[in-house]
Amino acid sequence: MVFCHKQKNMARLKRLVLVVDENAVNQVLKMLTAIAELSQRKIEVASEDEIEAMSEKEDAVNDNKSSESFKGNNAQVADDPEYKLLFSEKGRRVLNQLRDIQVLDDNYQPDHLSWTKKGYLAYQIAFKLGITRVWKIMGGFWHLDSHSLKTGRDKAESTLKIQAFEEKIKPIFGR
């Protein structure tokens, strides 16, 4: 933008010429039009619980898709030394405690958990037991797609709702 004036004395300024790039004007007009249109609409903001409910519905759909498309080879995973850590004394203790607080079912599978919680829990179990190939091992153990588990864990880091779940399992992981 360039400001010009015809007289040197600013107090007597009668004419101000504003030279503006046409694209800048068009962008400002588009923004103002969009704001005007938005002000005419009823805007509703979803609560944290509503967002979590939508996320869990989406997770349930993805859960079905993931179970149908799971291509992991459980025999290969079962032969992995890190997989065997789940059945060590420490591993059994952790899994039993998670079953006792109804996070895992009697077969040590996630009990109605969203993908964010599954991913978060898989990471916590692996960290506690010293499993380095978290997604491969836990995906094989739970018969879930390892990529979906990792995506769930990544999503958990930006979800406030995970804090309540974290408090529930915190005593088992000693944090």
NORQUI-V569820 format. One line per field, one symbol per residue. ss: DSSP state (H for helix, E for strand, C for the rest). A space follows every 10 residues. Layout:
ss=???
This chain:
ss=CEEEECCCCH HHCCCEEEEC CHHHHHHHHH HHHHHHHHHH CCCCCCCHHH HHHHHHHHHH HHHHHHHHHC CCCHHHHHCC HHHHHHHCHH HHHHHHHHHH CCCECCCCCE CCCCHHHHHH HHHHHHHHHC CCCHHHHHHH HHCCCHHHHH HHHHHHCCCC CHHHHHHHHH HHHCC
